[in-house]
Amino acid sequence: MTVSLPMATEILPAEDGEAEGCVQCQRGSKLVLFVTGKCHWGCDYCPLSDNRRESPDMFANERRCSTWDEVIEEGHAMRATGTGITGGDPMLDMEKSLEAVRQLKSAFGPEHHIHLYTSIPFQVERAADFGEAGLDEIRFHLLDGTLSKYLPVIQACADAGIYVGIELPCEPDKEEQLFSLLEALHTSPVQFLNLNELEITVGNQENMDVRGFNLSGGITAAAEGSADLALRLKEASTELDFHLKFCSARYKDAGQLRARFKRRGQANLRPYEVLSDDDTIVFGAIPTSLEDAQDDIEELRQELGIADGWIRYDAQHRRIELPLSLAEELADAVSVPVHLVEVHPTHDRLEVGMVHLNTHR
């Protein structure tokens, strides 16, 4: 079987006033840095997976990291132009989040754009620390859906030179509260509001059932009514003094994620690999024991004229890897199994498909 992501939607041009963090995310050029799984709020719509919830571990994209060097390495591997710092709630490990900003700016330069998400109206004095470290953008998630208790830290962040926004899921049963929020934002230092289409996932399905939310249909996890409300809010915001962006579940998954996968894949292809239409990496493979690998590779090099770098032995999977085109030619000419292998372009190269190119099993 082959498991692949849905086809990516077109990467849309940036809207006037759109936050730079969103612009880079849409291009797939933002490293996603999960600094901590700590979070005390227990939001019933939280989609966080069990393996990350309350975890102290860092993840750079899909890679579990224990050092800053590993985080930086992943950033280079995808040619990141910026980083989004997330969790959990990054401000529940404030010093680690602050160090992340410093490490990323030191490694990639001041132009590396960094945004951070938090639900905490933290001490106003700390805003200056993040401004001095180089944090470019901060996005507050309003736990009670209102602005008042966040205004002091929002103003402090703006005074520290940080671009300030609000990011929320668009909950279909919070229509009155969300329309009231538009008016409050109009007279605040907030420069953008991002509304994400509410998603029903394995992690929150029971809670969403209790609230009476249903899937909207199709191949996404979107909750029915979320997109309709978000679009009405966007229409109502056109004359207000901030930018409102709606991010659909389909675009977040099939656009932004696919764009990041494609970018990382293009940056890390081995000579014998190709990027598929689904933005996965494909190549040919011949199962071979470690004892036979050197002789088998040498024989293939001589018979097929394969240049250095175009064939290698993967000891973990006990197979010779080579161009798919050569594997297809060999399939009917050899008495051993020959495969097409498909992997995700992530650090762990998760194998998502294998096709037998000949009759051997």
C-alpha positions as CSV (number, residue, x, y, z in Angstrom):
1,M,0.0,0.0,0.0
2,T,1.0,3.6,-0.6
3,V,0.1,6.3,1.9
4,S,0.3,9.9,0.7
5,L,-0.9,13.3,1.5
6,P,-3.7,14.9,-0.5
7,M,-2.6,16.9,-3.5
8,A,-1.4,20.3,-2.5
9,T,-3.6,23.3,-3.2
10,E,-2.0,26.3,-5.0
11,I,0.2,28.4,-2.9
12,L,-1.8,31.7,-2.8
13,P,-0.2,35.1,-3.0
14,A,0.0,37.0,0.3
15,E,-2.8,39.3,1.1
16,D,-2.2,43.0,1.9
17,G,-1.4,43.2,5.6
18,E,-0.7,39.5,6.1
19,A,1.8,38.6,8.8
20,E,5.2,37.6,7.6
21,G,5.1,34.4,9.6
22,C,2.1,33.3,7.5
23,V,3.7,34.3,4.2
24,Q,6.8,32.2,4.9
25,C,4.7,29.3,6.3
26,Q,2.7,29.2,3.1
27,R,5.9,28.9,1.1
28,G,6.9,25.9,3.3
29,S,10.1,27.7,4.4
30,K,9.3,27.9,8.1
31,L,10.9,25.5,10.5
32,V,8.3,24.3,13.1
33,L,10.0,24.2,16.5
34,F,8.0,22.5,19.2
35,V,9.8,23.6,22.3
36,T,7.7,21.9,25.0
37,G,4.5,19.9,25.4
38,K,3.7,21.6,28.7
39,C,0.3,23.2,28.8
40,H,-2.1,23.6,31.7
41,W,-5.1,24.9,29.9
42,G,-6.8,21.7,28.7
43,C,-8.6,23.3,25.7
44,D,-11.2,20.9,24.6
45,Y,-10.3,21.5,20.9
46,C,-6.6,20.8,21.3
47,P,-5.4,18.5,18.5
48,L,-2.0,17.7,20.1
49,S,-1.0,14.1,19.9
50,D,-0.5,12.0,23.0
51,N,3.2,11.5,22.3
52,R,3.8,15.2,22.5
53,R,1.2,16.3,25.1
54,E,3.1,17.3,28.3
55,S,6.4,16.1,26.8
56,P,9.5,18.0,27.7
57,D,11.1,17.1,24.4
58,M,11.8,19.4,21.5
59,F,10.8,18.6,17.9
60,A,12.2,20.5,14.9
61,N,9.6,19.6,12.3
62,E,9.1,15.9,12.7
63,R,12.6,15.3,14.2
64,R,13.0,14.8,18.0
65,C,15.9,16.9,19.2
66,S,17.9,17.0,22.4
67,T,20.4,19.7,21.4
68,W,20.3,23.1,19.7
69,D,22.8,21.8,17.2
70,E,20.2,19.2,16.1
71,V,17.5,22.0,15.7
72,I,19.9,24.1,13.6
73,E,20.8,21.1,11.5
74,E,17.1,20.5,10.7
75,G,16.7,24.2,9.8
76,H,19.6,23.9,7.4
77,A,18.2,20.7,6.0
78,M,15.1,22.5,4.8
79,R,16.8,25.8,4.0
80,A,14.5,27.5,6.5
81,T,14.0,31.2,6.1
82,G,12.3,31.4,9.5
83,T,10.9,29.5,12.5
84,G,7.6,29.2,14.2
85,I,8.0,28.4,18.0
86,T,5.1,26.4,19.3
87,G,4.0,23.8,21.9
88,G,2.2,23.1,24.3
89,D,2.7,26.6,25.4
90,P,6.3,27.9,24.8
91,M,5.9,30.4,27.6
92,L,5.6,27.7,30.2
93,D,9.3,27.1,29.5
94,M,10.1,30.8,28.9
95,E,13.8,30.6,29.3
96,K,14.0,27.7,26.8
97,S,11.9,29.7,24.3
98,L,14.1,32.8,24.8
99,E,17.2,30.7,24.2
100,A,15.6,29.2,21.1
101,V,15.2,32.8,19.7
102,R,18.8,33.6,20.5
103,Q,20.2,30.3,19.0
104,L,18.2,30.6,15.8
105,K,19.2,34.3,15.3
106,S,22.8,33.4,15.9
107,A,22.8,30.5,13.5
108,F,20.8,31.9,10.7
109,G,21.2,35.7,11.0
110,P,18.9,38.6,11.9
111,E,16.8,38.2,8.8
112,H,15.6,34.7,10.0
113,H,12.0,35.5,10.9
114,I,10.8,34.0,14.2
115,H,7.2,34.0,15.4
116,L,5.9,32.4,18.7
117,Y,2.5,31.3,20.0
118,T,1.4,31.6,23.6
119,S,-1.9,31.6,25.6
120,I,-0.2,33.3,28.6
121,P,-0.5,37.0,29.5
122,F,3.0,36.9,30.8
123,Q,4.9,39.5,32.8
124,V,5.2,42.7,30.8
125,E,8.9,43.1,31.8
126,R,9.8,40.0,29.8
127,A,8.6,41.4,26.5
128,A,11.7,43.5,26.3
129,D,13.9,40.3,26.7
130,F,12.2,38.7,23.7
131,G,12.5,42.0,21.7
132,E,16.2,42.2,22.4
133,A,16.7,38.6,21.5
134,G,15.1,39.2,18.1
135,L,11.6,37.8,18.3
136,D,9.9,39.2,15.2
137,E,6.3,38.2,15.8
138,I,4.1,36.9,18.7
139,R,0.6,35.4,18.4
140,F,-1.6,35.3,21.5
141,H,-4.3,32.7,21.9
142,L,-7.0,34.2,24.1
143,L,-8.1,31.6,26.6
144,D,-11.4,33.3,27.4
145,G,-11.9,34.8,23.9
146,T,-11.6,38.3,25.2
147,L,-8.8,40.8,25.0
148,S,-8.7,42.8,28.3
149,K,-6.3,40.7,30.4
150,Y,-3.9,40.4,27.5
151,L,-3.7,44.1,26.7
152,P,-0.8,45.1,29.0
153,V,1.5,42.4,27.6
154,I,0.3,43.1,24.0
155,Q,1.3,46.7,24.4
156,A,4.6,45.8,26.0
157,C,5.4,43.5,23.0
158,A,4.5,46.2,20.5
159,D,6.7,48.7,22.4
160,A,9.5,46.1,22.2
161,G,9.3,46.1,18.4
162,I,7.5,42.7,18.2
163,Y,4.7,42.4,15.6
164,V,1.6,41.4,17.6
165,G,-1.3,39.2,16.5
166,I,-4.1,37.0,17.8
167,E,-4.6,33.4,16.5
168,L,-7.7,31.4,17.4
169,P,-9.7,28.4,16.1
170,C,-13.0,29.5,14.6
171,E,-15.5,27.8,16.9
172,P,-18.9,27.7,15.3
173,D,-20.7,28.2,18.6
174,K,-18.7,31.3,19.5
175,E,-20.1,33.6,16.8
176,E,-21.3,36.4,19.2
177,Q,-18.0,36.4,21.1
178,L,-15.9,36.5,17.9
179,F,-17.8,39.4,16.4
180,S,-17.4,41.3,19.7
181,L,-13.7,40.6,19.5
182,L,-13.4,42.3,16.1
183,E,-14.5,45.6,17.7
184,A,-12.1,45.2,20.6
185,L,-9.2,44.5,18.2
186,H,-10.0,47.6,16.1
187,T,-8.8,50.0,18.9
188,S,-5.9,47.8,20.2
189,P,-2.2,47.5,19.2
190,V,-3.0,44.1,17.6
191,Q,-2.0,44.1,13.9
192,F,-3.6,40.8,12.7
193,L,-6.1,38.1,13.6
194,N,-5.7,34.6,12.3
195,L,-8.7,32.3,12.4
196,N,-8.0,28.7,11.8
197,E,-10.7,26.3,10.7
198,L,-11.7,24.2,13.7
199,E,-10.5,20.6,13.2
200,I,-11.9,17.3,14.7
201,T,-9.0,15.0,15.4
202,V,-8.2,11.8,17.2
203,G,-7.0,13.9,20.2
204,N,-10.2,16.0,20.5
205,Q,-13.0,14.0,18.9
206,E,-14.8,13.0,22.1
207,N,-14.9,16.7,23.3
208,M,-16.1,17.8,19.9
209,D,-18.9,15.2,20.0
210,V,-20.0,16.6,23.4
211,R,-20.2,20.1,21.9
212,G,-22.2,18.7,18.9
213,F,-19.7,19.4,16.2
214,N,-19.7,17.3,13.0
215,L,-17.2,16.9,10.2
216,S,-17.9,19.2,7.3
217,G,-17.3,16.4,4.8
218,G,-14.6,15.7,2.2
219,I,-11.1,14.5,3.1
220,T,-10.3,17.1,5.8
221,A,-10.9,17.1,9.5
222,A,-12.7,20.4,9.4
223,A,-15.7,21.0,11.7
224,E,-19.0,21.9,10.0
225,G,-19.8,25.6,10.2
226,S,-16.3,26.9,11.1
227,A,-15.3,28.0,7.6
228,D,-18.7,29.8,7.0
229,L,-18.4,31.8,10.3
230,A,-14.7,32.7,9.5
231,L,-15.6,34.0,6.1
232,R,-18.4,36.1,7.5
233,L,-16.0,37.5,10.1
234,K,-13.5,38.3,7.4
235,E,-16.1,40.2,5.4
236,A,-17.1,42.2,8.5
237,S,-13.4,43.1,9.2
238,T,-12.7,44.9,6.0
239,E,-13.0,48.4,7.4
240,L,-11.2,47.6,10.7
241,D,-7.7,48.5,11.7
242,F,-6.1,45.0,11.5
243,H,-5.8,42.2,9.0
244,L,-8.0,39.1,9.4
245,K,-6.8,35.9,7.7
246,F,-8.7,32.6,7.5
247,C,-6.6,29.4,7.2
248,S,-8.6,26.4,6.1
249,A,-7.9,22.9,7.4
250,R,-7.3,21.8,3.8
251,Y,-4.8,24.5,3.1
252,K,-3.0,24.0,6.3
253,D,-2.5,20.3,5.6
254,A,-2.4,20.0,1.9
255,G,-0.8,23.3,1.2
256,Q,1.5,24.5,3.9
257,L,2.6,21.0,5.1
258,R,3.1,19.7,1.6
259,A,5.1,22.9,0.7
260,R,7.4,22.2,3.6
261,F,7.8,18.6,2.7
262,K,8.6,19.5,-0.9
263,R,11.2,22.1,0.1
264,R,13.0,19.7,2.4
265,G,12.8,17.0,-0.2
266,Q,14.3,19.2,-2.9
267,A,17.1,20.2,-0.5
268,N,18.1,16.6,0.4
269,L,17.6,14.4,-2.6
270,R,20.4,11.9,-3.1
271,P,21.5,11.6,-6.7
272,Y,19.6,8.5,-7.4
273,E,16.3,9.7,-5.8
274,V,13.4,11.7,-7.4
275,L,10.6,13.7,-5.9
276,S,7.2,12.3,-6.8
277,D,4.0,14.2,-7.7
278,D,3.0,13.7,-4.1
279,D,6.2,15.3,-2.8
280,T,7.5,12.0,-1.5
281,I,11.0,10.6,-2.4
282,V,11.1,7.5,-4.6
283,F,14.0,5.2,-5.6
284,G,14.7,1.6,-6.5
285,A,15.9,-1.0,-4.1
286,I,17.2,-4.6,-4.0
287,P,17.2,-6.5,-0.7
288,T,20.8,-7.6,0.1
289,S,22.6,-8.9,3.1
290,L,25.4,-6.9,4.6
291,E,27.8,-9.8,3.7
292,D,26.9,-9.6,0.0
293,A,26.4,-5.9,-0.3
294,Q,29.9,-4.8,-1.4
295,D,30.2,-7.5,-4.1
296,D,26.7,-6.9,-5.4
297,I,27.2,-3.1,-5.6
298,E,30.5,-3.6,-7.4
299,E,28.9,-6.0,-9.9
300,L,26.0,-3.5,-10.6
301,R,28.5,-0.7,-11.0
302,Q,30.4,-2.6,-13.6
303,E,27.4,-4.0,-15.5
304,L,25.4,-0.8,-15.6
305,G,28.1,1.8,-15.5
306,I,26.7,3.5,-12.3
307,A,28.7,6.5,-11.1
308,D,29.8,7.1,-7.6
309,G,26.9,8.5,-5.4
310,W,24.2,6.9,-7.6
311,I,24.2,3.6,-5.7
312,R,24.5,3.0,-1.9
313,Y,23.9,0.3,0.7
314,D,21.3,1.1,3.4
315,A,22.4,-1.1,6.3
316,Q,19.4,-0.3,8.5
317,H,17.0,-1.7,5.8
318,R,19.5,-4.2,4.4
319,R,19.0,-3.0,0.8
320,I,20.9,-1.6,-2.1
321,E,19.4,1.7,-3.3
322,L,19.7,2.9,-6.9
323,P,17.8,5.0,-9.5
324,L,14.2,3.8,-10.0
325,S,14.8,3.8,-13.8
326,L,17.6,1.2,-13.4
327,A,15.6,-0.8,-10.9
328,E,12.8,-1.1,-13.5
329,E,15.2,-2.3,-16.1
330,L,16.7,-4.9,-13.8
331,A,13.3,-6.2,-12.5
332,D,12.8,-8.6,-15.4
333,A,16.5,-9.5,-15.8
334,V,17.5,-10.7,-12.3
335,S,16.3,-13.5,-10.1
336,V,16.0,-11.5,-6.9
337,P,13.3,-9.1,-5.7
338,V,13.4,-5.5,-7.0
339,H,11.3,-2.8,-5.3
340,L,10.1,0.8,-5.7
341,V,10.4,2.4,-2.3
342,E,8.6,5.6,-1.3
343,V,9.6,7.7,1.8
344,H,8.6,11.0,3.3
345,P,11.3,13.7,3.0
346,T,11.6,14.0,6.7
347,H,14.6,13.4,9.0
348,D,13.5,9.9,9.8
349,R,12.5,9.2,6.1
350,L,9.3,7.4,7.1
351,E,8.6,4.6,4.6
352,V,5.1,5.1,3.2
353,G,5.1,2.7,0.2
354,M,6.7,-0.2,-1.5
355,V,5.9,-1.7,-4.9
356,H,7.3,-5.1,-6.1
357,L,8.7,-4.5,-9.6
358,N,8.9,-8.2,-10.4
359,T,7.2,-11.4,-9.3
360,H,9.6,-12.2,-6.4
361,R,8.5,-11.7,-2.8
